[in-house]
Amino acid sequence: MKIIVDAMGGDNAPEEIVKGALNAVEAVGVDVVLVGRGEEILRTLERSGNSNLPNGVEIVDASEVIEIEDDPASAIRLKKDSSITVALTLLRDGKGDALVSAGSTGALLSGATLIVKRVKGIRRAALALFVPNSASGFLLIDCGANAECTPEHLVQFAYMGSFYAESIMQIKSPRVGLLNNGTERTKGTPLQLQVYELLEQACGSGSLNFVGNVEAKDAMKGVCDVLVCDGFTGNVFLKSIEGVASMIMSELKGVFMSSARTKLGALLVKNGLSGLKEKLNPDLVGGTPLLGISKPVIKAHGSSNAFAISNAIRQANVAAKADIAAKLSANISKMKASGRDGE
C-alpha cells in the first residue's frame, strides 16, 4: 500500500510530517510519497538521521504551499504546484492508494472535489470524525465541511457514516441518530423534520438502522454509533466538546494540586486519570476521513505532531483496504432522497 502525504501542510510541517511518515513506514508497513519542497524534505530527513532516502520513501517536488489565509477554491486553481494540488493529482492518477494532509481543510475539500472527484451520485463530501464517549465512541458526520445542507445531503451523510462505521469500526448494523434539540419527531427546524422522515423511510426499507433524534448530551452517553448533522452544527458541537474536555482536565489538575492531601489523592488515581487523558487524545485517531470522494482522503489536524501523522497514515491504509467508495457506488440508488441524478 502506498500513501501520499502532503509534507508541507499543517503548523508543524515539514518536520513532524516527515517524522510521522517515517514512523508509519516502520510501524504500519506502508510506502509513503512525501509531496512538497524537495530540498526542505531532504534536510528534514537528514536531521532525522537519514543521509540517504530510506526504503519505502519517495519524494515528489512541489514548489508552492497553500497558506491558511489563502482562499481555498482560488488557491487550488492558482497554485498549480502546491503540495496539496500535486498530492491530489497523484492520487487521482493512481500514483498512490490514499492521501493524508494536515493542511487547509477548505483547500483539501475543494481540491479533492475538483481533482479526485466525488463518487458519482454523491452531492457533497463530508468530514466524519470519531468522537470518544462513555461507551465505545461514535462517528460525527458532518463535522465541518458543509455549513449549509439540504435534506438529501444529510441522508447521504447517514449512509456514508453507516458504511464507514460498519467497514472501519467493525460495527454491525450501526445505529444512526439525527442530532437535534429534542428526541421527539416534531423537534427541529424544517431541515431536521424532513430528514427525520427520509431516514425513517430508509429504516423501514431496511437500508439504515435509524434510531431517531439524538440530543447532544445523549450522544456522549452512547445511544448511537453515527450522529448526522450539517457541518455548521457539527463543528459547533465538536468544539464545545473539546472546550469542555479541556476545561475539566484543567480543573481536575488544579483540584489535585491544591494541597498535600489532594496531591496524595492524585497519586492514587494517577492511572485512571492517565487513561482518561489518553481516551481524549485526538492524536490517537490521527485524522478525519473525507467521505464521498472517489479515493481515500484523510484530513489530519493542523497542529498534528509525528505521532498523529503516523496514526493518520495508519487510518488511510485501513480506509484504502476497505474501499468505502465502492460501497457507496454500489448503494447510490438508495441514497438519492429526491430521485435526482448526482451533480
KAHU-V823190 format. One record per helix or strand of 2 or more residues. SS is the DSSP state (hx for helix, st for strand). FROM is the first residue (numbers start at 1). LEN is the number of residues. Records with the same first field share a line. If there is no record, write none. Layout:
BEGIN
SS = FROM-LEN  FROM-LEN
END
This chain:
BEGIN
st = 2-5  31-6  57-5  98-4  126-6  138-4  175-5  209-6  226-3  287-5  296-5
hx = 15-13  38-10  72-7  83-10  105-12  151-17  190-15  216-4  231-26  260-9  270-10  282-3  306-17  324-7  332-4
END
